[in-house]
Amino acid sequence: MKKYDAIDDIAAVIVDRSEVIPTVVRWNRLEGRPRADDFGRALRAEVRDPLWMLGRQWQVGEFRGDDAGSPVTARLSWVSDPVTTLHTGGGADLTLDGTAPLETLLEQRPIPAAVGGHPISLDIRLAAGRRWVKLLRAAGLDGLEDEFRIGYPVTAPDPVAEDDYVVTAHPPVWQTFAAVAGRVVDGYDLYLHLTADPGNRPSDGLGLTEPDGDAVNALGPGFVAWFARLFHRPAGPAEDSWAPPHLEYAAGLTVDASGDGSATLVADEHHGGPLDWYSVDATGTGGPADPADRRTVSGFLPTGARFDGMPNTRWWTFEEGRVNFGDVQPDTTDLAKLLLVEFGLVYGNDWFLAPLTAPAGAVTRVEGLAVTNVFGERLWIEPAAARDESWRRWSMFGTTDRRGGIAPGLVLLPTAPGVLEGATDERVLFVRDEVANLVWAIETTVPMPDGSSRRGREAATELHRRYQDALAAGTPGEPPNDAPVHYRLATSVDENWIPFIGVHIPGDVREIQLRRASMPRLLAGATGTPERVRPRTTVLRPGLDGEVPEPYLVFEEEVSRAGESVSCGWRRARGTDGRVHLWRGMRRQAGRGEASSGLAFDRAV
C-alpha cells in the first residue's frame, strides 16, 4: 500500500481542481477605509436607543435618589495640645524641647564601664582618650599627655590573675588590650570622674602646678559637653526608663492640656522599637477650660476619596479595572470580606477627604466640621466619639483610655523619622525548661571588654577552658580511679546558661517570681567549693555590680511558654534640628519556644 499520492502536474491541479483539493488558502485583510479626515462622530459613541438606557437605569434603582447634597465647601476646627514632659521609669522629668527625639530619651541606657570589676567598652575609652589628647594639643599642653596616661591608664591584663580571665581567655581581646596598654589615655574613666561630682576637675590627683592646672581644668567642660553630644546616656538611675523586673520600658508623657478632653499618656509596656499612637494609653485630664488660644480653623474644598479600580459614579464610563471584586471568594463566615466588597461597590463614593496638617509632638483633636452642600445648607458635624453614647462610639487611630472608652484626639509623638539599628552586642533568650523546672536566660550574644561581641557559647567555652588550663597547670592531676561505677552529683551546662528559680513573693504563699541564681563552675580535678558562674551581659547583671550585691527578680508572667528575647545595641537617628543622636537601646521580642538544658542530678555512670 502506497504511503502517499504522487501528482505529476501540481500547477494544473491547483488551477483546475482547487475546489476538490483545497491545498492553498488565500487571505484578504479587512480594514476600514475612511472617506473623511474628521473622526469626531466615530468617537462620540452615539446612543441610538436612549429609552433602553433609561429603562436599565430604572431597573437597577438608579432613579431612587434622596435629598442629600454633595459638599461644596467646608471649614474644620481643631485643637493641638503639645507633649511637653517625659516622666521616666526612674522618676525623673525630662523636658521635650525638640532637641532630641523621644526614642532617645526614653530608650537610652547607661554605657557599661565595668563587668565584674574589670573595665570594658575599650573602644569608647579609646575614642574619648583621643579627644582629650586632641584638646591638650590644641591648647599647647602636649607635655602633659604622659601625666594623663599615668593617671588614667589602660593596663595590660595579667595572664595569672583570675580577675583578668575575662580578657586573657579570648586571644583577640587580649591582643587589643596589650597593644594599647600604657600608650593611651582612658578617656571614659576621665569622663566618669568629671561627671561623678560637680567639683571634680581633670587635674585632680595629678599634682599639676600653676598655670598648667588651670589650663587643664578649663578644658574639662568642653570635654564633658563633647561626650554628651556624642553619646546619650542617663545622668543617673532616675533617668533610666528600663524596668528589669518586667523586661520592658515604663514611662509617661505630660500633655499641656487645653480642655477637659485632654489626657496624660503612659507607655508602661514599651518593648523598644518604633513609638507611635498605639504605644501609649491615655489616663487623667486637666488644663484650662477654654482652648481658644490653640484653636485653628481652616477652610478647604472637599475631595472624594478614591482607590485604584473604584467603580465610577457616572454611567457608561470606562474603568481601569485594577480591583476585581468578582475575584473575591468569601466564605459564609467571612463578614470582613463581605463588608469590604459592600463598601467598595455601594458606599465607596460617600467618603470625602479633609486635609489637616497636624503638628508633631502634640495631641490633635477635631472639634467639628462645618459643611456647605450644593443646596446651600450648612451642617455642623461633630466627631463620632464626641457624645457619651458608649455603645455608638467609634474612632480610627484612637488611643485607649484606661478610664474606659477611647480618648479623643490623634497622638503624634515627637519621634525621629527613622532610626538606624546597629549590630546587636547583647542578646539574652529567656526560655522555660519543664524537665528541669527552671527558667534559663541563655546569653546568645555576649559583649567583649574591647567593645566587640561574640557568640555566647563560644565565649563561655573559651572562659571555661581558661579556668581549666589554669587549674591543670597548678595541680598534679586527679588520682587514678578504677571503680566500675562513677557517681555524678550533677551534670553541667554551658556557662552562658544562667538559671532563674521560682521564689515566693514575701507575704504570699501562691504567687512566685523568678530570681536570678547561678550554676557552679565544675572543673576537672578541682577541690573545695566551686566558683559561681556570673552572667556577662548587662541585661542579667542588675544589682550585681554594686558594693553590696542585690538579687534580681523577674515577674513570672513576663516569660511566656514561647520565651522572650531581650537584646541591646546601638541606635542612631537624626532629629528635627539636623543633629545626630546616638544611644544604647533595648528590644524585647518573642522567643522560639521551650528548651532543654540536659541538667540532671544523682547520676550513676
PLY file of the C-alpha trace (Angstrom):
ply
format ascii 1.0
element vertex 605
property float x
property float y
property float z
element edge 604
property int vertex1
property int vertex2
end_header
0.00 0.00 0.00
1.37 3.39 -1.02
2.09 5.83 1.76
1.48 8.91 -0.45
-0.10 10.01 -3.73
2.18 11.47 -6.40
0.84 14.35 -8.54
2.64 14.91 -11.78
1.34 18.36 -12.74
0.70 20.22 -9.50
0.07 23.58 -11.25
-2.81 22.18 -13.34
-4.37 20.58 -10.29
-4.27 23.85 -8.33
-5.86 25.79 -11.19
-8.48 23.29 -12.39
-9.34 21.30 -9.30
-8.88 23.75 -6.38
-12.45 23.05 -5.27
-11.65 19.35 -4.94
-8.22 19.53 -3.33
-8.03 22.86 -1.39
-4.28 22.93 -0.84
-3.79 26.71 -0.91
-5.74 29.25 1.22
-5.86 32.88 0.24
-6.47 35.61 2.89
-7.75 39.12 2.49
-7.29 41.69 5.29
-10.39 43.58 6.33
-9.65 47.18 7.31
-11.52 50.41 7.46
-11.13 52.90 4.68
-12.35 56.26 5.95
-13.62 58.68 3.38
-13.07 61.79 5.55
-10.43 63.17 7.90
-12.92 64.03 10.73
-13.20 61.25 13.38
-15.41 63.23 15.77
-18.58 61.32 15.02
-16.89 57.95 15.34
-15.53 58.83 18.77
-18.83 60.16 20.15
-20.22 56.64 20.74
-23.73 57.83 19.92
-26.62 56.10 21.62
-29.32 55.02 19.21
-31.81 53.88 21.83
-31.82 56.23 24.87
-35.11 54.78 26.10
-33.44 51.40 26.58
-30.72 53.04 28.68
-33.27 54.83 30.83
-35.04 51.52 31.34
-31.85 49.86 32.51
-31.18 52.69 34.96
-34.70 52.30 36.34
-34.24 48.54 36.75
-31.08 48.87 38.85
-32.55 51.62 41.04
-30.51 54.48 39.66
-33.51 56.85 39.92
-34.02 56.23 43.63
-32.37 59.42 44.81
-32.51 61.30 48.10
-32.18 64.88 49.23
-28.51 64.58 50.26
-26.41 67.20 48.55
-22.77 66.90 47.65
-20.40 69.02 49.77
-19.04 72.14 48.14
-17.02 73.88 50.84
-16.04 73.00 54.40
-14.35 74.56 57.40
-12.53 72.46 60.02
-11.94 73.44 63.64
-9.21 71.62 65.56
-7.01 72.00 68.65
-3.45 70.69 69.26
-2.06 70.17 72.77
1.75 69.80 72.85
3.51 66.95 74.64
5.89 68.74 76.99
7.44 66.35 79.52
8.68 62.77 79.66
8.39 61.01 83.03
10.99 58.25 83.09
10.51 54.98 84.88
13.13 56.03 87.43
11.14 59.12 88.42
12.92 61.91 86.53
11.16 64.57 84.43
12.78 65.37 81.08
11.60 68.34 79.03
10.72 67.60 75.40
12.05 70.74 73.71
12.66 69.16 70.30
16.43 68.87 70.66
16.31 65.06 70.92
13.77 62.54 69.61
11.51 60.81 72.09
13.12 57.41 71.43
16.48 58.77 72.52
15.29 59.98 75.91
13.02 57.03 76.61
15.26 54.16 75.45
18.70 55.42 76.46
20.70 53.00 78.63
23.94 53.52 80.54
27.20 52.78 78.77
28.71 49.86 80.72
32.00 50.78 82.36
32.93 47.50 84.06
31.70 43.94 84.44
32.84 42.02 87.49
35.29 44.78 88.38
37.10 44.67 85.03
36.93 47.70 82.67
35.05 47.14 79.42
33.95 49.29 76.44
37.55 49.77 75.35
36.50 51.27 72.02
34.67 54.14 73.76
37.56 54.61 76.17
39.99 54.99 73.27
37.72 57.40 71.38
37.31 59.63 74.44
41.05 59.44 75.14
41.89 60.57 71.62
39.52 63.52 72.04
41.18 64.56 75.30
44.67 64.36 73.79
43.45 66.46 70.87
42.19 69.12 73.29
45.53 69.12 75.10
47.47 69.59 71.88
45.15 72.35 70.67
45.74 74.22 73.95
49.50 73.81 73.69
49.69 71.31 76.59
51.41 68.48 74.71
53.81 67.85 77.55
51.02 66.78 79.89
49.95 63.75 77.85
52.18 61.43 79.86
50.63 62.68 83.11
47.18 61.59 81.94
48.50 58.29 80.55
49.72 57.53 84.06
46.72 58.98 85.86
44.09 57.37 83.57
45.85 54.32 82.12
44.74 51.31 80.14
46.50 48.47 81.93
47.65 45.25 80.35
45.84 42.14 81.63
47.77 39.79 83.91
47.66 36.23 82.49
47.98 34.81 86.02
45.30 36.97 87.72
41.90 35.30 87.86
40.09 38.63 87.58
41.65 39.11 84.11
40.50 35.75 82.76
37.59 37.53 81.03
40.27 39.16 78.82
43.03 36.56 78.60
40.53 33.80 77.74
39.92 35.45 74.36
43.14 35.97 72.32
41.85 38.79 70.06
40.65 40.78 73.08
43.89 40.14 74.93
45.93 41.34 71.96
43.92 44.57 71.73
44.44 45.41 75.41
48.13 44.53 75.22
48.59 46.73 72.14
47.24 49.92 73.76
48.27 49.36 77.39
50.45 52.20 78.66
50.22 54.10 75.37
46.81 55.82 75.50
44.58 57.77 77.86
41.44 56.18 79.27
39.09 58.99 78.28
35.94 57.32 79.55
37.44 56.96 83.03
38.24 60.68 82.92
34.68 61.48 81.86
33.22 59.39 84.69
35.45 61.25 87.14
34.33 64.66 85.88
30.61 63.79 85.98
30.66 61.97 89.32
30.70 65.26 91.24
30.34 68.88 90.06
33.51 69.79 91.95
35.79 67.28 90.22
38.48 68.64 87.91
40.73 66.98 85.28
43.85 67.85 87.30
42.70 66.02 90.43
45.36 63.65 91.72
47.91 64.51 89.03
49.96 67.02 91.02
49.97 69.68 88.31
51.35 73.09 89.17
50.14 76.51 88.12
49.41 77.63 85.46
49.13 74.17 83.87
46.47 73.10 86.36
44.14 75.96 85.50
44.69 75.47 81.76
43.84 71.77 82.04
40.76 72.42 84.20
39.47 74.87 81.61
39.27 72.01 79.09
37.01 69.88 81.30
33.58 71.44 80.50
34.24 71.27 76.76
35.26 67.61 77.01
32.12 66.71 79.00
29.92 68.61 76.55
31.53 66.79 73.60
30.85 63.39 75.18
27.24 64.36 75.97
26.69 65.41 72.34
28.19 62.20 71.01
26.55 59.66 73.33
23.16 59.88 75.01
23.17 58.18 78.40
21.08 58.58 81.55
22.64 61.02 84.00
21.64 58.64 86.77
19.30 55.77 87.65
16.40 58.24 87.81
16.61 58.92 84.04
16.65 55.23 83.11
13.22 54.00 81.96
14.14 50.31 81.62
12.30 48.13 84.17
14.38 44.93 84.65
11.66 43.01 86.56
9.26 43.47 83.62
11.84 43.30 80.78
10.34 46.42 79.20
10.31 50.22 79.33
7.96 52.20 81.56
7.41 55.94 81.09
4.76 58.63 80.98
4.08 61.79 78.98
2.53 65.04 80.13
0.27 66.84 77.67
-0.12 70.59 78.09
-3.89 70.25 78.13
-6.29 72.86 76.83
-9.65 71.32 77.69
-11.47 68.58 79.52
-10.84 66.11 76.71
-7.02 66.22 77.03
-5.20 63.34 78.64
-1.92 62.25 80.16
-0.22 59.49 78.19
1.55 56.44 79.63
3.81 53.92 77.92
4.44 51.36 80.66
4.69 48.33 78.35
7.02 49.54 75.62
9.25 46.74 74.31
11.58 49.01 72.35
11.49 49.89 68.68
9.07 52.26 66.92
6.95 54.60 69.04
3.53 55.55 67.69
-0.02 56.27 68.84
-0.61 52.59 69.67
2.37 52.59 72.09
0.63 54.82 74.65
-2.60 54.84 76.65
-4.50 57.84 77.97
-5.11 58.49 81.65
-6.03 61.65 83.56
-7.36 65.05 82.45
-6.61 68.65 83.22
-5.80 72.04 81.82
-7.72 75.25 81.23
-11.30 75.05 80.09
-11.06 77.44 77.12
-8.87 76.22 74.22
-9.40 79.41 72.20
-5.71 80.26 72.16
-4.91 76.96 70.41
-7.91 76.60 68.14
-7.22 76.57 64.42
-9.90 76.97 61.74
-9.07 76.12 58.13
-11.21 76.03 55.01
-10.92 73.63 52.09
-12.78 72.12 49.14
-13.84 68.51 49.89
-12.44 65.89 47.54
-13.92 62.46 47.10
-11.86 59.58 48.42
-10.84 57.13 45.69
-8.87 53.93 45.33
-7.47 52.13 42.29
-10.20 50.33 40.37
-13.02 52.09 42.23
-16.37 51.87 40.36
-17.17 55.11 38.57
-20.23 57.00 39.73
-21.21 58.06 36.20
-22.87 55.64 33.81
-21.08 54.26 30.76
-17.64 55.39 31.89
-14.68 53.13 31.32
-12.80 51.93 34.40
-9.22 50.79 34.81
-10.27 47.54 36.49
-7.26 47.28 38.80
-9.50 45.85 41.53
-11.55 42.83 40.57
-14.32 42.44 43.14
-15.62 39.46 41.20
-12.47 37.56 42.15
-13.22 37.90 45.87
-14.44 34.50 47.09
-15.61 34.91 50.68
-16.85 32.04 52.79
-20.10 32.15 54.69
-18.27 33.39 57.79
-16.02 35.97 56.08
-18.01 39.01 57.16
-14.99 41.26 56.84
-14.60 40.46 53.13
-18.31 41.00 52.51
-18.23 44.35 54.27
-15.18 45.37 52.24
-16.91 44.48 48.97
-20.07 46.31 50.05
-18.07 49.40 50.94
-16.23 49.40 47.59
-19.32 48.84 45.44
-22.08 50.69 47.31
-20.62 53.26 49.70
-17.28 54.00 48.03
-18.40 57.42 46.81
-19.76 58.53 50.19
-16.34 59.44 51.63
-14.54 62.75 51.29
-11.07 63.91 52.25
-10.44 66.75 54.69
-6.76 67.81 54.66
-5.29 68.52 58.08
-1.60 69.05 58.81
-1.22 68.06 62.44
1.94 69.16 64.30
4.36 66.53 65.58
4.73 66.17 69.32
1.12 67.01 70.09
-2.34 65.54 70.63
-4.66 66.92 67.96
-8.42 66.63 68.30
-11.09 67.81 65.87
-13.87 69.90 67.40
-16.14 69.85 64.40
-16.63 70.26 60.68
-18.90 72.86 59.03
-20.01 71.63 55.57
-21.93 73.57 52.93
-23.62 71.45 50.25
-24.90 72.24 46.77
-28.33 73.24 48.15
-26.79 75.98 50.28
-27.37 74.08 53.53
-24.74 74.48 56.25
-24.27 71.46 58.52
-22.20 71.13 61.71
-20.67 67.65 62.11
-19.06 66.54 65.38
-16.64 63.60 65.84
-18.28 60.22 66.23
-16.69 59.77 69.66
-17.77 63.19 70.96
-21.01 62.01 72.56
-21.39 59.94 75.70
-23.24 57.10 73.96
-20.55 54.49 74.56
-22.25 51.80 72.50
-22.15 54.06 69.46
-18.65 55.44 69.95
-16.25 54.79 67.10
-12.78 56.11 66.37
-9.98 55.34 63.95
-6.40 55.61 65.23
-7.80 56.37 68.67
-5.81 55.97 71.87
-7.19 53.65 74.53
-8.41 55.49 77.62
-7.85 53.47 80.78
-10.84 55.18 82.34
-12.96 53.45 79.71
-13.53 54.06 76.03
-11.36 55.91 73.55
-9.54 59.16 74.29
-10.29 61.94 71.79
-7.52 63.16 69.58
-4.78 61.85 67.33
-1.43 61.32 69.08
1.64 62.29 67.04
4.66 61.69 69.27
7.87 63.74 68.80
9.80 60.80 67.38
12.53 60.58 64.76
11.55 59.94 61.13
13.73 56.83 61.12
16.09 55.01 63.45
19.14 53.04 62.33
19.90 49.99 64.48
23.43 48.70 64.71
24.57 45.16 65.27
23.33 43.58 68.49
26.10 43.36 71.06
23.94 41.70 73.74
21.17 39.17 73.39
19.55 37.05 76.09
16.96 34.39 75.37
14.62 33.57 78.26
13.26 30.02 77.88
11.33 27.60 80.05
12.77 24.18 80.83
9.92 21.99 82.04
12.19 18.99 82.60
14.49 20.85 84.99
11.59 23.03 86.26
13.64 26.17 85.66
13.72 29.27 83.51
17.02 29.74 81.72
18.45 33.02 80.49
20.71 31.99 77.62
23.32 34.58 76.67
23.40 34.03 72.92
25.46 37.19 72.26
27.98 38.45 74.82
29.84 41.80 74.81
33.62 41.60 74.93
35.75 44.01 77.01
37.21 45.58 73.87
33.77 46.65 72.58
33.18 43.76 70.17
30.77 40.88 70.71
30.96 37.11 70.48
28.55 34.22 70.43
27.65 33.33 73.96
28.54 29.67 73.71
31.94 30.38 72.17
32.78 32.94 74.84
31.62 30.61 77.61
33.66 27.71 76.22
36.82 29.83 75.98
36.42 31.16 79.52
35.79 27.68 80.93
38.85 26.36 79.10
40.93 29.19 80.58
39.92 28.24 84.11
40.54 24.57 83.34
44.01 25.25 81.92
44.95 27.35 84.93
43.84 24.57 87.26
45.71 21.91 85.28
48.91 23.96 85.37
48.82 24.27 89.16
47.68 20.75 90.21
49.34 17.37 89.70
46.17 15.87 88.28
43.44 13.52 89.52
44.32 10.28 91.33
43.59 7.08 89.42
40.07 5.71 89.86
39.45 2.06 88.95
35.86 1.87 90.27
33.46 0.26 87.75
30.69 2.73 88.65
31.07 6.50 88.98
28.57 8.64 90.83
27.90 12.12 89.48
26.16 14.57 91.78
25.01 16.85 88.96
25.69 17.42 85.31
26.95 20.71 83.97
25.57 23.13 81.38
27.24 25.75 79.24
28.30 28.78 81.23
26.15 31.07 79.11
23.02 29.42 80.61
22.00 31.42 83.69
19.21 29.84 85.80
16.20 31.63 87.27
14.40 29.80 90.06
10.90 30.38 91.35
10.61 32.03 94.77
7.53 33.10 96.69
6.67 36.77 96.91
7.01 37.94 100.54
3.67 37.61 102.27
2.16 35.41 99.55
2.07 31.62 99.55
0.94 31.17 95.94
2.36 33.88 93.68
6.00 33.47 92.70
8.73 35.44 90.98
11.81 34.33 89.08
15.05 35.01 90.92
18.45 35.02 89.30
20.58 32.11 90.51
23.95 30.72 89.44
25.46 27.45 88.36
28.75 26.16 89.83
31.81 26.19 87.59
32.68 22.48 87.54
36.35 21.95 86.70
38.03 18.59 86.32
40.35 17.97 89.26
39.07 20.90 91.30
38.63 20.55 95.06
36.70 22.63 97.52
33.67 24.81 96.88
33.27 25.57 93.16
33.06 29.15 91.98
29.75 30.59 90.81
29.21 31.41 87.15
28.20 35.05 86.74
26.35 36.48 83.72
28.35 38.67 81.34
25.56 40.76 79.79
24.17 43.93 81.33
20.68 42.55 80.78
21.26 39.96 83.53
23.51 41.95 85.87
21.14 44.39 87.66
22.20 44.61 91.29
25.33 42.52 90.76
27.98 45.24 90.29
27.16 47.33 93.36
29.13 47.41 96.59
26.52 45.09 98.12
25.10 42.62 95.57
21.31 42.58 95.39
19.00 39.90 93.99
17.45 40.30 90.57
13.77 39.29 90.31
11.69 38.95 87.15
7.91 38.65 87.24
6.92 35.11 86.38
4.26 36.15 83.86
6.83 38.04 81.76
8.37 34.78 80.49
5.77 33.02 78.35
5.84 29.48 77.02
7.19 30.85 73.75
10.08 32.53 75.56
11.36 36.08 75.38
14.33 37.54 73.51
15.91 40.67 75.01
18.68 42.39 73.06
20.72 45.56 73.40
22.54 47.56 70.75
23.37 50.99 69.46
20.71 53.20 67.85
21.28 56.23 65.63
18.77 58.85 64.50
18.71 62.41 63.20
16.49 64.90 64.99
14.33 67.63 63.52
17.17 70.12 64.03
19.54 68.01 61.93
21.68 66.78 64.82
22.73 63.13 65.04
21.79 61.24 68.20
23.44 58.01 69.35
22.29 55.82 72.24
22.11 52.26 73.50
18.60 50.80 73.45
16.84 47.59 74.41
14.49 45.48 72.31
12.19 42.72 73.51
10.72 40.20 71.08
9.04 36.80 71.16
11.27 33.77 71.70
11.49 30.44 69.92
9.72 28.10 72.34
10.88 25.91 75.18
14.33 24.36 75.54
16.06 21.61 77.48
19.40 22.18 79.19
20.07 18.50 79.96
20.63 19.33 83.62
20.30 16.21 85.77
21.15 15.20 89.34
22.22 11.96 91.08
23.53 10.08 88.06
25.36 6.74 88.21
27.55 6.39 85.09
0 1
1 2
2 3
3 4
4 5
5 6
6 7
7 8
8 9
9 10
10 11
11 12
12 13
13 14
14 15
15 16
16 17
17 18
18 19
19 20
20 21
21 22
22 23
23 24
24 25
25 26
26 27
27 28
28 29
29 30
30 31
31 32
32 33
33 34
34 35
35 36
36 37
37 38
38 39
39 40
40 41
41 42
42 43
43 44
44 45
45 46
46 47
47 48
48 49
49 50
50 51
51 52
52 53
53 54
54 55
55 56
56 57
57 58
58 59
59 60
60 61
61 62
62 63
63 64
64 65
65 66
66 67
67 68
68 69
69 70
70 71
71 72
72 73
73 74
74 75
75 76
76 77
77 78
78 79
79 80
80 81
81 82
82 83
83 84
84 85
85 86
86 87
87 88
88 89
89 90
90 91
91 92
92 93
93 94
94 95
95 96
96 97
97 98
98 99
99 100
100 101
101 102
102 103
103 104
104 105
105 106
106 107
107 108
108 109
109 110
110 111
111 112
112 113
113 114
114 115
115 116
116 117
117 118
118 119
119 120
120 121
121 122
122 123
123 124
124 125
125 126
126 127
127 128
128 129
129 130
130 131
131 132
132 133
133 134
134 135
135 136
136 137
137 138
138 139
139 140
140 141
141 142
142 143
143 144
144 145
145 146
146 147
147 148
148 149
149 150
150 151
151 152
152 153
153 154
154 155
155 156
156 157
157 158
158 159
159 160
160 161
161 162
162 163
163 164
164 165
165 166
166 167
167 168
168 169
169 170
170 171
171 172
172 173
173 174
174 175
175 176
176 177
177 178
178 179
179 180
180 181
181 182
182 183
183 184
184 185
185 186
186 187
187 188
188 189
189 190
190 191
191 192
192 193
193 194
194 195
195 196
196 197
197 198
198 199
199 200
200 201
201 202
202 203
203 204
204 205
205 206
206 207
207 208
208 209
209 210
210 211
211 212
212 213
213 214
214 215
215 216
216 217
217 218
218 219
219 220
220 221
221 222
222 223
223 224
224 225
225 226
226 227
227 228
228 229
229 230
230 231
231 232
232 233
233 234
234 235
235 236
236 237
237 238
238 239
239 240
240 241
241 242
242 243
243 244
244 245
245 246
246 247
247 248
248 249
249 250
250 251
251 252
252 253
253 254
254 255
255 256
256 257
257 258
258 259
259 260
260 261
261 262
262 263
263 264
264 265
265 266
266 267
267 268
268 269
269 270
270 271
271 272
272 273
273 274
274 275
275 276
276 277
277 278
278 279
279 280
280 281
281 282
282 283
283 284
284 285
285 286
286 287
287 288
288 289
289 290
290 291
291 292
292 293
293 294
294 295
295 296
296 297
297 298
298 299
299 300
300 301
301 302
302 303
303 304
304 305
305 306
306 307
307 308
308 309
309 310
310 311
311 312
312 313
313 314
314 315
315 316
316 317
317 318
318 319
319 320
320 321
321 322
322 323
323 324
324 325
325 326
326 327
327 328
328 329
329 330
330 331
331 332
332 333
333 334
334 335
335 336
336 337
337 338
338 339
339 340
340 341
341 342
342 343
343 344
344 345
345 346
346 347
347 348
348 349
349 350
350 351
351 352
352 353
353 354
354 355
355 356
356 357
357 358
358 359
359 360
360 361
361 362
362 363
363 364
364 365
365 366
366 367
367 368
368 369
369 370
370 371
371 372
372 373
373 374
374 375
375 376
376 377
377 378
378 379
379 380
380 381
381 382
382 383
383 384
384 385
385 386
386 387
387 388
388 389
389 390
390 391
391 392
392 393
393 394
394 395
395 396
396 397
397 398
398 399
399 400
400 401
401 402
402 403
403 404
404 405
405 406
406 407
407 408
408 409
409 410
410 411
411 412
412 413
413 414
414 415
415 416
416 417
417 418
418 419
419 420
420 421
421 422
422 423
423 424
424 425
425 426
426 427
427 428
428 429
429 430
430 431
431 432
432 433
433 434
434 435
435 436
436 437
437 438
438 439
439 440
440 441
441 442
442 443
443 444
444 445
445 446
446 447
447 448
448 449
449 450
450 451
451 452
452 453
453 454
454 455
455 456
456 457
457 458
458 459
459 460
460 461
461 462
462 463
463 464
464 465
465 466
466 467
467 468
468 469
469 470
470 471
471 472
472 473
473 474
474 475
475 476
476 477
477 478
478 479
479 480
480 481
481 482
482 483
483 484
484 485
485 486
486 487
487 488
488 489
489 490
490 491
491 492
492 493
493 494
494 495
495 496
496 497
497 498
498 499
499 500
500 501
501 502
502 503
503 504
504 505
505 506
506 507
507 508
508 509
509 510
510 511
511 512
512 513
513 514
514 515
515 516
516 517
517 518
518 519
519 520
520 521
521 522
522 523
523 524
524 525
525 526
526 527
527 528
528 529
529 530
530 531
531 532
532 533
533 534
534 535
535 536
536 537
537 538
538 539
539 540
540 541
541 542
542 543
543 544
544 545
545 546
546 547
547 548
548 549
549 550
550 551
551 552
552 553
553 554
554 555
555 556
556 557
557 558
558 559
559 560
560 561
561 562
562 563
563 564
564 565
565 566
566 567
567 568
568 569
569 570
570 571
571 572
572 573
573 574
574 575
575 576
576 577
577 578
578 579
579 580
580 581
581 582
582 583
583 584
584 585
585 586
586 587
587 588
588 589
589 590
590 591
591 592
592 593
593 594
594 595
595 596
596 597
597 598
598 599
599 600
600 601
601 602
602 603
603 604
